[in-house]
Amino acid sequence: MKKIIASLVFCLILFSCSKDKDDVVLGALVTFNFFHSWDETSVTNSDFNTIKFANANGENLSIEKLRYLISKVTFTTSVGEQLVLSGYNLVDVTNNTNLSFTPIETIPFGNYTNVSFTFGFDNEANSGNYTDLNSASWNVPAMLGGGYHYMQLEGKFIDSNTNETGYAYHTIRAVDNSVSPTKFEDTFFEVDLGAVTISNSTIINVEMNIAEWFKTPNIWDLNVLNNMLMPNYDAQIMMFENGQNVFSLKSVE
């Protein structure tokens, strides 16, 4: 009888401890890793500064700088509730920094119908003042509406005269200073990655296909659109349209 009672007490203690442990662990930190490609070819900063890529318009080009901002990571539950995480991340491929981002909030375990993030800042966030982004020279001039860049993609291409010419493919909120009052158009966008299951230490791998910035739906002619694109309202709208197909979910670990 004593052995049976002792066993029952042990089982109750074990069950109680196990339950307490489950109550404490409410969720997990989720890490986002950012990968880059040119269509089917993987791209890292070791591929930079060499003319080795060809865009959809047939121009040969290099990449010398690539950095972009992501914010407002959001998980959507099966009942439509959205869990919006704080923070943002300036992915700097050139310097091989911030290719991994772990928001500080934990996400409850379970299945989510979608995980998304904002490319750039929405208007509310873009009106803020961020010391780290200021020091990274990420600001947009006041004459163009202020706030911050969404992306800086730079390099050189072989122009129609077979010369190496620089290009600066910078995305910001579209602004038209040729009309009064000044016209603005939102060009940040939400990237939907699809359904995910969150368990302990989930890693979400995201891929940017850099080639897409130059081809869908607008075939990009670098001989025409290579510099001074920030004040070019129409160019910014085209960039916004091309950006819709740039990101995809690579895998979940």
C-alpha positions in Angstrom: 0.0 0.0 0.0 2.8 2.4 0.9 4.5 1.7 -2.5 1.2 2.4 -4.3 0.6 5.7 -2.4 4.2 6.8 -3.0 3.8 6.1 -6.7 0.6 8.1 -6.9 2.2 11.0 -5.1 5.2 10.9 -7.5 2.8 10.8 -10.5 0.9 13.8 -9.2 4.0 15.8 -8.6 5.3 14.9 -12.1 2.0 15.9 -13.7 1.9 19.1 -11.8 5.5 20.0 -12.8 4.8 19.2 -16.4 1.6 21.3 -16.4 3.4 24.3 -14.8 6.2 24.0 -17.4 3.6 24.1 -20.3 1.9 27.1 -18.7 5.2 29.0 -18.6 6.2 28.3 -22.2 3.6 30.4 -24.0 5.4 30.7 -27.3 8.6 31.0 -29.2 10.9 33.6 -30.6 10.8 33.4 -34.4 13.9 34.2 -36.6 13.7 35.5 -40.1 16.7 34.7 -42.4 17.0 36.6 -45.6 18.5 35.0 -48.8 19.0 36.5 -52.2 19.1 35.2 -55.7 19.2 36.2 -59.4 16.5 34.0 -60.6 17.8 30.5 -59.9 21.3 31.6 -58.9 22.2 32.3 -55.3 23.6 35.8 -54.6 25.8 37.0 -51.7 28.1 40.0 -51.3 30.9 37.8 -52.8 29.2 38.2 -56.1 29.2 42.0 -55.9 31.3 44.5 -57.9 31.5 42.2 -61.0 29.4 42.5 -64.1 27.9 39.1 -64.1 24.1 39.5 -64.2 21.8 40.0 -67.1 18.4 41.7 -66.7 15.2 41.0 -68.7 16.0 43.9 -71.0 19.3 42.2 -72.0 21.6 44.6 -70.1 24.6 43.2 -68.3 25.1 44.6 -64.8 26.8 44.4 -61.5 25.5 44.9 -57.9 27.7 47.1 -55.6 25.1 47.9 -52.9 21.9 46.2 -51.7 20.2 47.1 -48.5 16.5 47.3 -47.7 14.1 47.8 -44.8 11.5 45.4 -43.5 9.0 46.2 -40.7 5.6 45.2 -39.2 6.0 41.5 -39.1 2.5 40.1 -38.7 1.1 36.6 -38.0 -2.5 36.0 -38.8 -4.5 33.3 -36.9 -7.2 31.0 -38.2 -9.9 33.4 -36.9 -8.3 36.4 -38.5 -6.6 37.9 -35.5 -3.4 39.6 -36.4 -0.3 39.6 -34.1 1.8 42.5 -35.2 5.4 42.5 -33.9 7.4 45.6 -33.1 10.7 46.6 -34.6 12.3 46.8 -38.0 15.3 45.5 -39.7 17.7 47.1 -42.2 19.0 44.2 -44.3 22.5 45.1 -45.6 23.7 42.5 -48.1 26.7 44.6 -49.0 28.2 44.4 -45.6 26.7 41.0 -44.8 24.8 42.4 -41.7 21.3 42.0 -40.4 20.6 39.0 -42.7 18.9 37.5 -39.7 16.2 39.2 -37.7 14.6 38.0 -34.5 11.7 40.2 -33.1 11.7 40.5 -29.4 8.2 39.2 -28.9 7.3 35.6 -28.6 4.6 34.0 -30.9 2.2 31.4 -29.4 2.7 27.9 -30.8 0.3 26.8 -33.5 -0.8 27.1 -37.1 -1.1 30.5 -38.7 -2.8 31.2 -42.0 -0.3 33.8 -43.0 2.9 35.5 -42.0 3.7 38.9 -43.6 5.9 41.9 -43.3 6.0 45.4 -44.8 8.6 46.3 -47.3 9.8 49.7 -46.1 7.8 51.6 -43.6 4.0 52.4 -43.6 3.2 56.1 -43.3 2.9 56.1 -39.6 6.2 54.5 -39.0 7.9 56.5 -41.7 7.1 59.7 -39.8 9.2 58.6 -36.9 12.8 59.5 -36.1 15.2 56.6 -35.8 18.8 57.2 -34.6 20.2 54.1 -36.1 18.7 54.7 -39.6 19.8 58.3 -39.4 23.4 57.2 -38.8 23.1 54.8 -41.7 22.3 57.7 -44.0 18.9 56.1 -44.7 17.0 59.4 -44.7 15.0 60.8 -47.6 15.5 64.6 -48.3 12.7 66.8 -47.0 12.1 68.2 -50.5 11.0 64.6 -51.4 8.8 64.2 -48.4 11.3 63.1 -45.8 11.1 59.8 -44.0 13.3 56.9 -45.0 14.3 54.8 -48.0 12.8 51.4 -48.5 15.7 50.1 -50.6 19.0 51.1 -52.2 20.2 48.9 -55.1 23.2 50.2 -56.9 25.8 49.0 -59.4 27.0 49.4 -62.9 25.7 48.3 -66.3 26.9 48.2 -69.9 25.0 50.9 -71.6 24.0 51.1 -75.3 27.4 52.7 -76.1 29.2 49.7 -74.4 30.3 51.9 -71.5 30.1 51.0 -67.8 27.5 53.4 -66.4 26.3 53.6 -62.8 22.8 53.0 -61.7 21.0 53.8 -58.5 17.7 51.9 -58.1 16.3 53.6 -54.9 12.8 53.1 -53.7 10.9 55.6 -51.6 7.4 56.9 -51.2 6.4 58.3 -54.6 6.3 62.1 -54.8 5.4 64.5 -57.6 6.7 68.0 -57.0 5.5 69.2 -60.4 2.0 69.8 -59.2 0.5 71.8 -56.4 -0.2 70.6 -53.8 2.6 68.0 -54.0 1.3 64.6 -54.9 2.3 61.6 -52.8 1.5 57.9 -53.5 2.1 55.0 -51.1 4.7 52.6 -52.4 5.4 50.5 -49.3 3.8 47.1 -49.7 2.9 44.0 -47.7 4.7 40.8 -48.4 2.6 37.7 -47.8 4.6 34.5 -47.2 1.7 32.2 -46.6 0.8 29.7 -43.9 3.3 28.6 -41.2 3.4 26.5 -38.1 5.2 27.9 -35.1 6.9 25.6 -32.7 10.0 26.0 -30.5 12.7 28.1 -32.2 11.0 28.4 -35.6 13.2 29.8 -38.4 11.5 31.4 -41.5 13.7 31.7 -44.5 12.8 34.4 -47.0 14.2 34.9 -50.5 14.5 38.0 -52.6 14.8 37.4 -56.3 16.7 40.6 -57.3 16.1 40.0 -61.0 12.4 40.6 -60.4 13.0 44.3 -59.7 13.8 44.6 -63.4 11.2 42.5 -65.1 7.7 42.0 -63.8 5.4 43.6 -64.9 7.7 46.4 -66.1 10.7 45.5 -68.2 13.3 47.9 -66.9 15.5 49.8 -69.4 18.6 50.9 -67.5 19.6 53.1 -70.4 16.5 55.2 -69.7 16.0 54.7 -66.0 19.3 54.5 -64.2 19.7 57.6 -61.9 17.6 60.4 -60.4 14.8 57.9 -59.7 13.9 59.1 -56.3 12.1 62.3 -57.6 10.7 60.3 -60.6 7.1 59.7 -59.6 6.4 57.3 -62.5 9.5 55.3 -61.8 8.6 54.8 -58.2 5.2 53.5 -59.2 6.9 51.0 -61.6 9.3 49.9 -58.8 6.3 49.4 -56.5 4.6 47.2 -59.2 7.8 45.2 -59.8 8.3 44.6 -56.1 5.1 42.5 -55.8 6.9 39.4 -57.1 10.3 39.9 -55.5 9.9 38.0 -52.1 8.9 34.5 -51.5 9.0 31.9 -48.6 12.1 29.8 -49.1 11.5 27.3 -46.2 10.5 27.0 -42.6 12.7 25.2 -40.1 
